[in-house]
């Protein structure tokens, strides 16, 4: 099924008494310089939006993906709405008239490209910015998204710095940044325990977790803390606190928690 979704099929060549050969041909994305090199925003230091907060509609059939983006964006002031498929997304868009739409491609009932086409044809939202967010980042996917009417394409897992750079670019917004001394700016009420009660892991693990948090890679964080806990039980309290935040997709609190242990 996975191979079929990638546009290929398994082929077999069998010779009696010798065995069988199985293979498949895949069209892979060309390795080109990423547009994400233009990133100039450090999302880990953003704490708010200057001026009127924009409205963002998130269209994705996976609850975890929607929750991750909503928790992240609402934590710094965006007004967020959600939809679980293209049809629902189109209806929501015409009602709330968002400033920007983040949409997946592959969804039931109506996919993302169909929704984009419907929005562009309706002319009810002539100025809405539409960004495709998809795990399928082949050149054809990007081209089809732009042809359908998308303004930008972001691949999953999302590079949070690049996402915020695109939000700034298309919505013409400016950010509020936290103070240089991040320890003073942490809202300790959002942290489950005082950090001095927890034994932090080695610096290289902290940096790995921090990079995962910047990208919003919840799965990577959960995997890393599990490996950390299995390696040495003394890091259990640290792993437990981070796991609780990851389970509830508290991305901003995860970043603050990890940053409090950075040198």
Backbone as CSV, one residue per row, in Angstrom:
resi,resn,N_x,N_y,N_z,CA_x,CA_y,CA_z,C_x,C_y,C_z
1,UNK,0.834,-1.209,0.000,0.000,0.000,0.000,0.868,1.258,0.000
2,UNK,1.921,1.250,0.840,2.823,2.397,0.907,3.507,2.626,-0.430
3,UNK,3.974,1.535,-1.044,4.654,1.649,-2.336,3.702,2.180,-3.395
4,UNK,2.439,1.749,-3.341,1.431,2.238,-4.289,1.219,3.726,-4.131
5,UNK,1.183,4.205,-2.874,1.009,5.629,-2.619,2.172,6.444,-3.165
6,UNK,3.344,5.804,-3.249,4.533,6.490,-3.753,4.640,6.384,-5.270
7,UNK,3.606,5.809,-5.907,3.560,5.780,-7.366,4.349,4.661,-8.009
8,UNK,4.527,3.547,-7.294,5.298,2.449,-7.860,4.590,1.130,-7.573
9,UNK,5.247,0.017,-7.931,4.707,-1.308,-7.655,5.864,-2.279,-7.488
10,UNK,5.604,-3.346,-6.731,6.628,-4.372,-6.536,6.631,-5.308,-7.745
11,UNK,7.819,-5.544,-8.284,7.960,-6.447,-9.428,8.729,-7.687,-8.980
12,UNK,8.457,-8.817,-9.640,9.097,-10.070,-9.248,9.555,-10.837,-10.487
13,UNK,10.696,-11.485,-10.348,11.237,-12.332,-11.419,11.697,-13.628,-10.763
14,UNK,11.023,-14.724,-11.064,11.319,-16.005,-10.421,11.887,-17.009,-11.418
15,UNK,12.865,-17.755,-10.953,13.452,-18.839,-11.745,13.380,-20.116,-10.928
16,UNK,12.753,-21.135,-11.462,12.566,-22.388,-10.751,13.908,-22.972,-10.321
17,UNK,14.010,-23.260,-9.049,15.224,-23.861,-8.522,16.310,-22.873,-8.156
18,UNK,16.133,-21.613,-8.526,17.149,-20.603,-8.226,16.668,-19.565,-7.220
19,UNK,15.388,-19.241,-7.269,14.877,-18.239,-6.335,14.148,-17.117,-7.056
20,UNK,13.867,-16.082,-6.320,13.097,-14.954,-6.856,13.796,-13.637,-6.557
21,UNK,13.607,-12.691,-7.448,14.098,-11.327,-7.258,12.900,-10.394,-7.169
22,UNK,12.907,-9.545,-6.161,11.860,-8.541,-6.005,12.495,-7.160,-6.114
23,UNK,11.842,-6.236,-6.812,12.373,-4.883,-6.905,11.249,-3.900,-7.193
24,UNK,11.573,-2.647,-7.058,10.629,-1.587,-7.393,11.400,-0.377,-7.873
25,UNK,10.765,0.442,-8.670,11.344,1.685,-9.172,10.598,2.845,-8.543
26,UNK,11.334,3.792,-8.006,10.729,4.957,-7.364,11.230,6.234,-8.003
27,UNK,10.333,7.177,-8.171,10.715,8.517,-8.623,11.009,9.345,-7.378
28,UNK,12.284,9.607,-7.138,12.685,10.327,-5.936,12.890,11.801,-6.225
29,UNK,12.679,12.601,-5.188,12.845,14.044,-5.344,14.293,14.376,-5.655
30,UNK,14.517,15.306,-6.555,15.865,15.737,-6.910,16.503,16.479,-5.754
31,UNK,17.747,16.147,-5.472,18.456,16.821,-4.382,18.901,18.191,-4.853
32,UNK,18.152,19.193,-4.470,18.489,20.567,-4.829,18.666,21.368,-3.571
33,UNK,19.217,22.551,-3.699,19.388,23.407,-2.538,18.026,23.797,-2.007
34,UNK,17.848,23.608,-0.712,16.541,23.847,-0.103,16.229,25.326,-0.012
35,UNK,14.932,25.630,-0.253,14.484,27.005,-0.070,14.589,27.420,1.384
36,UNK,14.691,26.413,2.263,14.713,26.728,3.675,16.016,27.417,4.087
37,UNK,16.971,27.529,3.161,18.205,28.221,3.480,17.982,29.719,3.664
38,UNK,16.828,30.223,3.221,16.558,31.642,3.372,16.098,31.995,4.781
39,UNK,15.978,30.982,5.647,15.488,31.202,6.998,16.281,32.280,7.723
40,UNK,15.575,33.235,8.303,16.231,34.287,9.072,15.601,34.415,10.452
41,UNK,14.544,33.665,10.715,13.826,33.772,11.976,14.246,32.653,12.914
42,UNK,14.542,33.002,14.171,14.807,32.008,15.206,13.528,31.852,16.013
43,UNK,12.725,30.853,15.664,11.403,30.702,16.277,11.473,30.404,17.762
44,UNK,12.599,29.886,18.240,12.690,29.520,19.655,12.644,30.731,20.573
45,UNK,12.899,31.936,20.042,12.893,33.145,20.867,11.626,33.979,20.701
46,UNK,10.696,33.532,19.863,9.469,34.295,19.619,8.459,34.034,20.732
47,UNK,7.911,35.114,21.290,6.924,34.972,22.366,5.600,35.639,22.037
48,UNK,5.513,36.379,20.927,4.262,37.044,20.597,4.299,37.742,19.257
49,UNK,3.146,38.293,18.875,2.988,38.988,17.598,2.688,40.449,17.861
50,UNK,3.361,41.324,17.141,3.082,42.753,17.262,1.835,43.094,16.446
51,UNK,0.941,43.864,17.037,-0.260,44.269,16.324,-1.367,43.235,16.399
52,UNK,-2.353,43.379,15.517,-3.513,42.495,15.499,-3.106,41.082,15.094
53,UNK,-3.469,40.077,15.887,-3.075,38.700,15.556,-3.821,38.166,14.339
54,UNK,-3.124,37.599,13.374,-3.777,37.026,12.195,-4.566,35.761,12.542
55,UNK,-5.490,35.414,11.663,-6.288,34.198,11.815,-5.764,33.130,10.862
56,UNK,-5.542,31.935,11.394,-5.005,30.836,10.595,-5.953,29.644,10.659
57,UNK,-6.241,29.068,9.499,-7.042,27.848,9.406,-6.103,26.681,9.111
58,UNK,-6.172,25.640,9.934,-5.316,24.465,9.773,-6.176,23.300,9.294
59,UNK,-5.851,22.772,8.124,-6.639,21.696,7.517,-5.771,20.443,7.420
60,UNK,-6.110,19.442,8.211,-5.336,18.199,8.236,-6.215,17.103,8.828
61,UNK,-6.187,15.919,8.234,-7.049,14.847,8.733,-6.466,14.127,9.937
62,UNK,-5.230,14.442,10.317,-4.608,13.816,11.487,-4.690,14.754,12.690
63,UNK,-5.331,14.279,13.748,-5.534,15.081,14.951,-4.214,15.566,15.535
64,UNK,-3.209,14.691,15.580,-1.923,15.074,16.165,-1.281,16.232,15.415
65,UNK,-1.358,16.198,14.087,-0.781,17.281,13.289,-1.489,18.603,13.553
66,UNK,-2.821,18.546,13.616,-3.586,19.765,13.896,-3.259,20.300,15.284
67,UNK,-3.228,19.406,16.261,-2.979,19.826,17.646,-1.604,20.452,17.805
68,UNK,-0.613,19.870,17.148,0.749,20.397,17.230,0.805,21.835,16.742
69,UNK,0.246,22.085,15.566,0.292,23.432,14.995,-0.560,24.415,15.792
70,UNK,-1.733,23.980,16.219,-2.611,24.873,16.980,-1.962,25.277,18.293
71,UNK,-1.412,24.319,19.035,-0.766,24.646,20.308,0.417,25.583,20.119
72,UNK,1.187,25.336,19.065,2.347,26.178,18.789,1.927,27.598,18.437
73,UNK,0.993,27.733,17.498,0.617,29.054,16.990,-0.217,29.846,17.994
74,UNK,-1.120,29.183,18.693,-1.931,29.893,19.686,-1.085,30.364,20.861
75,UNK,0.001,29.651,21.153,0.837,30.023,22.294,1.514,31.374,22.103
76,UNK,1.626,31.837,20.850,2.238,33.149,20.628,1.233,34.173,20.109
77,UNK,-0.063,33.798,20.075,-1.078,34.803,19.805,-1.918,34.662,18.558
78,UNK,-1.619,33.707,17.676,-2.446,33.524,16.487,-3.833,33.019,16.880
79,UNK,-4.847,33.418,16.111,-6.191,32.869,16.263,-6.306,31.694,15.306
80,UNK,-6.574,30.506,15.833,-6.542,29.305,15.003,-7.897,28.614,14.920
81,UNK,-8.198,28.112,13.740,-9.367,27.278,13.500,-8.882,26.005,12.816
82,UNK,-9.711,24.967,12.850,-9.261,23.679,12.316,-10.335,23.018,11.470
83,UNK,-9.885,22.137,10.575,-10.772,21.332,9.739,-10.065,20.013,9.456
84,UNK,-10.839,18.939,9.290,-10.249,17.609,9.147,-10.227,17.090,7.712
85,UNK,-10.760,17.863,6.763,-10.679,17.476,5.355,-10.904,18.708,4.489
86,UNK,-10.709,18.551,3.183,-10.801,19.694,2.290,-12.179,20.323,2.224
87,UNK,-13.215,19.499,2.251,-14.578,20.035,2.188,-14.877,20.893,3.407
88,UNK,-14.543,20.360,4.574,-14.740,21.116,5.811,-13.873,22.367,5.817
89,UNK,-12.662,22.237,5.286,-11.758,23.378,5.223,-12.300,24.489,4.346
90,UNK,-12.872,24.111,3.210,-13.460,25.110,2.302,-14.621,25.834,2.980
91,UNK,-15.481,25.082,3.655,-16.625,25.681,4.349,-16.164,26.632,5.449
92,UNK,-15.169,26.182,6.224,-14.622,27.025,7.295,-14.006,28.294,6.726
93,UNK,-13.268,28.144,5.654,-12.572,29.291,5.066,-13.548,30.365,4.608
94,UNK,-14.642,29.954,3.974,-15.613,30.940,3.484,-16.368,31.612,4.624
95,UNK,-16.442,30.936,5.770,-17.156,31.504,6.916,-16.275,32.448,7.735
96,UNK,-15.071,31.983,8.092,-14.225,32.778,9.000,-13.290,33.721,8.255
97,UNK,-13.081,33.461,6.954,-12.196,34.296,6.131,-10.831,34.497,6.802
98,UNK,-10.053,33.431,6.901,-8.751,33.511,7.558,-7.742,34.318,6.750
99,UNK,-6.697,34.741,7.423,-5.602,35.423,6.727,-4.704,34.420,6.016
100,UNK,-4.634,33.193,6.574,-3.728,32.182,6.027,-4.302,30.793,6.283
101,UNK,-4.059,29.894,5.353,-4.483,28.498,5.491,-3.257,27.597,5.390
102,UNK,-3.110,26.692,6.345,-2.097,25.646,6.293,-2.826,24.342,6.013
103,UNK,-2.523,23.681,4.913,-3.278,22.485,4.545,-2.399,21.326,4.107
104,UNK,-2.811,20.139,4.492,-2.192,18.915,3.998,-2.728,18.653,2.588
105,UNK,-2.137,17.686,1.889,-2.621,17.338,0.551,-3.573,16.148,0.604
106,UNK,-3.083,15.027,1.141,-3.856,13.784,1.132,-4.839,13.762,2.297
107,UNK,-6.135,13.887,1.971,-7.201,13.874,2.973,-8.445,13.243,2.376
108,UNK,-9.334,12.701,3.213,-10.568,12.101,2.696,-11.575,13.157,2.245
109,UNK,-12.595,12.704,1.543,-13.724,13.510,1.062,-13.275,14.515,-0.007
110,UNK,-12.408,15.450,0.369,-11.825,16.397,-0.587,-10.377,16.629,-0.191
111,UNK,-9.442,16.424,-1.117,-8.034,16.596,-0.751,-7.634,18.070,-0.765
112,UNK,-6.404,18.314,-0.357,-5.944,19.689,-0.220,-5.898,20.462,-1.520
113,UNK,-5.465,19.805,-2.594,-5.376,20.494,-3.882,-6.756,20.873,-4.412
114,UNK,-7.730,19.982,-4.223,-9.101,20.302,-4.634,-9.636,21.490,-3.846
115,UNK,-9.352,21.499,-2.549,-9.806,22.607,-1.715,-9.181,23.924,-2.160
116,UNK,-7.880,23.891,-2.436,-7.197,25.109,-2.886,-7.820,25.612,-4.185
117,UNK,-8.049,24.686,-5.120,-8.656,25.067,-6.389,-10.034,25.678,-6.210
118,UNK,-10.824,25.091,-5.302,-12.171,25.605,-5.048,-12.126,27.003,-4.447
119,UNK,-11.182,27.219,-3.533,-11.048,28.540,-2.904,-10.634,29.584,-3.929
120,UNK,-9.681,29.242,-4.779,-9.208,30.200,-5.781,-10.291,30.508,-6.823
121,UNK,-11.090,29.504,-7.178,-12.151,29.716,-8.168,-13.313,30.522,-7.599
122,UNK,-13.573,30.360,-6.300,-14.731,31.027,-5.698,-14.562,32.537,-5.637
123,UNK,-13.324,33.008,-5.541,-12.998,34.434,-5.457,-13.585,35.106,-4.212
124,UNK,-14.033,34.297,-3.249,-14.525,34.868,-1.998,-13.376,35.287,-1.091
125,UNK,-12.224,34.662,-1.323,-11.052,34.956,-0.497,-9.870,35.276,-1.405
126,UNK,-9.921,36.384,-2.102,-8.881,36.683,-3.094,-7.494,36.897,-2.500
127,UNK,-7.436,37.293,-1.231,-6.138,37.632,-0.643,-5.629,36.609,0.363
128,UNK,-6.357,35.504,0.550,-5.921,34.532,1.546,-4.621,33.860,1.094
129,UNK,-3.701,33.711,2.031,-2.435,33.019,1.765,-2.646,31.536,2.055
130,UNK,-2.209,30.686,1.145,-2.361,29.240,1.330,-0.994,28.572,1.267
131,UNK,-0.665,27.834,2.314,0.584,27.083,2.364,0.266,25.600,2.485
132,UNK,0.862,24.805,1.625,0.716,23.354,1.702,1.764,22.810,2.663
133,UNK,1.335,21.932,3.563,2.243,21.275,4.504,2.085,19.776,4.294
134,UNK,3.093,19.131,3.723,2.928,17.731,3.337,4.192,16.915,3.570
135,UNK,3.987,15.635,3.901,5.120,14.721,4.056,5.651,14.273,2.701
136,UNK,4.852,14.438,1.669,5.269,14.089,0.307,5.818,15.335,-0.367
137,UNK,7.136,15.377,-0.522,7.780,16.590,-1.039,8.509,16.335,-2.352
138,UNK,7.931,15.480,-3.194,8.503,15.290,-4.521,8.298,16.552,-5.348
139,UNK,9.114,16.699,-6.358,9.025,17.895,-7.198,7.635,18.043,-7.811
140,UNK,7.023,16.900,-8.171,5.674,16.960,-8.755,4.646,17.452,-7.738
141,UNK,4.815,17.073,-6.463,3.893,17.529,-5.417,3.972,19.040,-5.248
142,UNK,5.191,19.549,-5.262,5.379,20.992,-5.110,4.793,21.729,-6.309
143,UNK,5.084,21.225,-7.506,4.569,21.862,-8.727,3.042,21.846,-8.758
144,UNK,2.440,20.707,-8.407,0.981,20.599,-8.415,0.343,21.526,-7.387
145,UNK,1.011,21.694,-6.251,0.483,22.585,-5.211,0.485,24.033,-5.683
146,UNK,1.579,24.439,-6.296,1.675,25.817,-6.789,0.683,26.047,-7.927
147,UNK,0.547,25.052,-8.823,-0.410,25.174,-9.927,-1.837,25.293,-9.421
148,UNK,-2.140,24.591,-8.323,-3.495,24.632,-7.766,-3.812,25.986,-7.149
149,UNK,-2.751,26.737,-6.784,-2.976,28.057,-6.211,-2.318,28.298,-4.876
150,UNK,-1.477,27.352,-4.420,-0.773,27.544,-3.152,0.321,28.597,-3.311
151,UNK,0.564,29.332,-2.236,1.616,30.353,-2.249,2.968,29.788,-1.846
152,UNK,2.954,28.732,-1.027,4.210,28.170,-0.531,4.008,26.701,-0.201
153,UNK,5.122,25.981,-0.096,5.092,24.549,0.203,6.076,24.276,1.327
154,UNK,5.620,23.609,2.384,6.470,23.227,3.501,6.426,21.717,3.647
155,UNK,7.578,21.100,3.814,7.623,19.650,3.970,7.558,19.263,5.444
156,UNK,6.991,18.088,5.701,6.956,17.532,7.051,8.144,16.608,7.236
157,UNK,8.725,16.521,8.445,8.387,17.319,9.628,8.738,18.786,9.414
158,UNK,7.926,19.655,9.963,8.058,21.083,9.693,9.293,21.663,10.369
159,UNK,10.065,22.413,9.606,11.145,23.223,10.167,10.497,24.492,10.711
160,UNK,10.441,24.613,12.040,9.700,25.706,12.653,10.289,27.078,12.321
161,UNK,11.605,27.160,12.219,12.215,28.435,11.838,11.731,28.856,10.450
162,UNK,11.687,27.890,9.535,11.233,28.190,8.171,9.751,28.555,8.147
163,UNK,8.944,27.856,8.939,7.518,28.174,9.017,7.312,29.611,9.469
164,UNK,8.000,30.007,10.531,7.831,31.368,11.042,8.390,32.403,10.068
165,UNK,9.415,32.021,9.333,9.941,32.920,8.313,8.888,33.167,7.230
166,UNK,8.186,32.107,6.829,7.142,32.236,5.814,5.932,33.005,6.341
167,UNK,5.586,32.789,7.600,4.483,33.548,8.202,4.808,35.039,8.210
168,UNK,6.037,35.356,8.566,6.463,36.756,8.584,6.448,37.342,7.175
169,UNK,6.906,36.559,6.216,6.992,37.020,4.827,5.614,37.299,4.225
170,UNK,4.687,36.370,4.385,3.392,36.494,3.713,2.366,37.307,4.492
171,UNK,2.466,37.309,5.815,1.495,38.055,6.621,1.997,39.438,7.014
172,UNK,3.246,39.740,6.668,3.828,41.057,6.952,3.723,41.392,8.444
173,UNK,4.173,40.465,9.271,4.079,40.669,10.718,5.466,40.767,11.335
174,UNK,5.507,41.328,12.528,6.727,41.403,13.322,6.490,40.670,14.631
175,UNK,7.592,40.217,15.228,7.492,39.384,16.422,7.946,40.116,17.680
176,UNK,7.427,39.670,18.795,8.000,40.002,20.092,8.939,38.859,20.453
177,UNK,10.158,39.207,20.879,11.131,38.190,21.259,11.348,38.212,22.765
178,UNK,11.678,37.055,23.326,11.918,36.986,24.758,13.232,37.677,25.104
179,UNK,13.387,37.994,26.390,14.592,38.666,26.858,15.808,37.786,26.628
180,UNK,16.966,38.409,26.554,18.198,37.657,26.317,18.438,36.605,27.379
181,UNK,18.116,36.952,28.614,18.269,35.982,29.694,17.003,35.145,29.756
182,UNK,17.002,34.027,29.034,15.780,33.248,28.927,15.333,32.657,30.252
183,UNK,16.238,32.491,31.194,15.834,31.939,32.478,14.870,32.862,33.196
184,UNK,15.038,34.175,33.003,14.161,35.124,33.662,12.794,35.183,32.994
185,UNK,12.713,34.790,31.722,11.461,34.936,30.986,10.596,33.690,31.020
186,UNK,11.086,32.593,31.615,10.311,31.364,31.655,9.142,31.512,32.618
187,UNK,7.963,31.146,32.162,6.787,31.128,33.017,6.789,29.800,33.757
188,UNK,7.270,29.801,34.988,7.442,28.552,35.719,6.127,27.882,36.055
189,UNK,5.032,28.613,35.955,3.740,27.992,36.220,3.409,26.953,35.162
190,UNK,4.027,27.077,33.982,3.754,26.135,32.905,4.628,24.893,32.991
191,UNK,5.607,24.886,33.894,6.496,23.750,34.030,6.013,22.857,35.164
192,UNK,6.005,21.543,34.966,5.476,20.651,35.978,6.239,20.685,37.291
193,UNK,7.574,20.840,37.241,8.376,20.865,38.455,9.454,21.921,38.330
194,UNK,9.994,22.345,39.460,11.139,23.243,39.433,12.305,22.505,38.803
195,UNK,13.018,23.189,37.891,14.062,22.512,37.136,15.238,22.075,38.001
196,UNK,15.463,22.706,39.174,16.602,22.302,39.990,16.329,20.994,40.738
197,UNK,15.119,20.438,40.634,14.814,19.147,41.223,15.100,18.012,40.246
198,UNK,15.503,18.368,39.048,15.669,17.381,37.983,17.120,17.351,37.527
199,UNK,17.647,16.142,37.368,19.020,15.995,36.887,19.017,16.002,35.365
200,UNK,19.640,17.002,34.737,19.629,17.078,33.270,20.608,16.085,32.651
201,UNK,20.356,15.659,31.428,21.267,14.764,30.715,22.483,15.531,30.206
202,UNK,23.438,14.849,29.574,24.621,15.526,29.025,24.253,16.618,28.022
203,UNK,25.169,17.556,27.844,24.918,18.724,26.994,24.546,18.340,25.568
204,UNK,25.167,17.276,25.038,24.870,16.903,23.656,23.423,16.411,23.505
205,UNK,22.897,15.797,24.550,21.500,15.350,24.516,20.563,16.548,24.607
206,UNK,20.920,17.502,25.460,20.124,18.729,25.577,20.052,19.440,24.233
207,UNK,21.187,19.541,23.538,21.205,20.225,22.242,20.385,19.464,21.201
208,UNK,20.455,18.143,21.239,19.654,17.339,20.309,18.166,17.571,20.552
209,UNK,17.772,17.569,21.826,16.369,17.801,22.176,15.931,19.206,21.784
210,UNK,16.842,20.167,21.955,16.508,21.551,21.614,16.257,21.693,20.115
211,UNK,17.080,21.045,19.298,16.885,21.098,17.846,15.576,20.419,17.448
212,UNK,15.266,19.309,18.097,13.996,18.629,17.823,12.818,19.516,18.200
213,UNK,12.943,20.218,19.323,11.866,21.105,19.777,11.690,22.277,18.827
214,UNK,12.792,22.817,18.301,12.703,23.934,17.353,11.936,23.524,16.105
215,UNK,12.073,22.252,15.715,11.385,21.760,14.523,9.984,21.245,14.837
216,UNK,9.648,21.217,16.130,8.338,20.706,16.516,8.222,19.202,16.334
217,UNK,9.353,18.499,16.401,9.377,17.051,16.173,9.053,16.323,17.477
218,UNK,7.759,16.202,17.777,7.314,15.579,19.016,7.732,14.111,19.079
219,UNK,7.579,13.401,17.969,7.950,11.982,17.946,9.437,11.809,18.254
220,UNK,10.272,12.661,17.678,11.707,12.579,17.935,12.050,12.837,19.389
221,UNK,11.337,13.777,20.012,11.557,14.078,21.430,11.186,12.875,22.285
222,UNK,10.019,12.295,22.016,9.567,11.139,22.800,10.539,9.968,22.658
223,UNK,11.044,9.749,21.462,11.991,8.661,21.233,13.298,8.912,21.975
224,UNK,13.767,10.160,21.951,15.037,10.498,22.602,14.954,10.356,24.113
225,UNK,13.857,10.825,24.726,13.747,10.724,26.190,13.580,9.273,26.626
226,UNK,12.946,8.451,25.783,12.829,7.027,26.106,14.199,6.369,26.116
227,UNK,15.011,6.671,25.105,16.368,6.128,25.045,17.202,6.624,26.220
228,UNK,17.005,7.895,26.586,17.737,8.482,27.707,17.394,7.770,29.003
229,UNK,16.117,7.532,29.224,15.658,6.877,30.449,16.152,5.440,30.526
230,UNK,16.184,4.768,29.387,16.663,3.386,29.353,18.162,3.315,29.603
231,UNK,18.875,4.362,29.197,20.324,4.396,29.377,20.696,4.554,30.848
232,UNK,19.969,5.429,31.555,20.293,5.692,32.960,19.035,6.177,33.679
233,UNK,18.606,5.441,34.697,17.371,5.752,35.419,17.429,7.091,36.148
234,UNK,18.631,7.612,36.381,18.725,8.883,37.100,18.152,10.043,36.286
235,UNK,18.010,9.825,34.969,17.417,10.867,34.128,15.901,10.702,34.005
236,UNK,15.340,9.768,34.777,13.910,9.503,34.732,13.038,10.723,34.979
237,UNK,13.297,11.509,36.039,12.467,12.702,36.288,12.490,13.691,35.124
238,UNK,13.678,13.909,34.551,13.784,14.800,33.392,12.952,14.254,32.236
239,UNK,13.098,12.959,31.972,12.369,12.332,30.868,10.863,12.394,31.093
240,UNK,10.427,12.169,32.330,8.993,12.182,32.632,8.372,13.551,32.396
241,UNK,9.056,14.599,32.845,8.510,15.945,32.677,8.409,16.314,31.198
242,UNK,9.451,15.965,30.447,9.450,16.282,29.018,8.402,15.451,28.284
243,UNK,8.231,14.207,28.713,7.235,13.337,28.084,5.820,13.868,28.304
244,UNK,5.548,14.379,29.503,4.225,14.945,29.789,3.926,16.129,28.876
245,UNK,4.909,16.991,28.694,4.723,18.148,27.817,4.537,17.713,26.369
246,UNK,5.300,16.700,25.955,5.208,16.220,24.572,3.856,15.566,24.306
247,UNK,3.350,14.823,25.279,2.067,14.138,25.112,0.933,15.125,24.871
248,UNK,1.021,16.290,25.511,-0.032,17.304,25.350,0.330,18.353,24.298
249,UNK,1.420,18.091,23.542,1.836,18.961,22.433,2.080,20.406,22.889
250,UNK,2.643,20.581,24.085,2.949,21.919,24.591,4.315,22.350,24.061
251,UNK,4.359,22.712,22.794,5.631,22.958,22.108,6.407,24.107,22.742
252,UNK,5.743,25.199,23.034,6.436,26.347,23.617,7.011,25.990,24.988
253,UNK,6.229,25.277,25.808,6.706,24.881,27.125,7.862,23.889,27.025
254,UNK,7.829,23.036,26.005,8.939,22.102,25.786,10.223,22.870,25.518
255,UNK,10.143,23.873,24.659,11.339,24.668,24.331,11.853,25.401,25.565
256,UNK,10.946,25.973,26.344,11.359,26.703,27.543,12.015,25.758,28.549
257,UNK,11.419,24.573,28.702,11.950,23.592,29.643,13.368,23.183,29.260
258,UNK,13.571,22.871,27.983,14.894,22.440,27.529,15.901,23.582,27.614
259,UNK,15.480,24.782,27.237,16.396,25.930,27.250,16.883,26.253,28.655
260,UNK,16.086,25.918,29.660,16.498,26.213,31.033,17.696,25.380,31.469
261,UNK,18.016,24.325,30.705,19.166,23.479,31.027,20.358,23.724,30.109
262,UNK,20.204,24.624,29.145,21.317,24.898,28.233,22.334,25.814,28.903
263,UNK,23.589,25.603,28.562,24.637,26.405,29.173,24.724,27.799,28.599
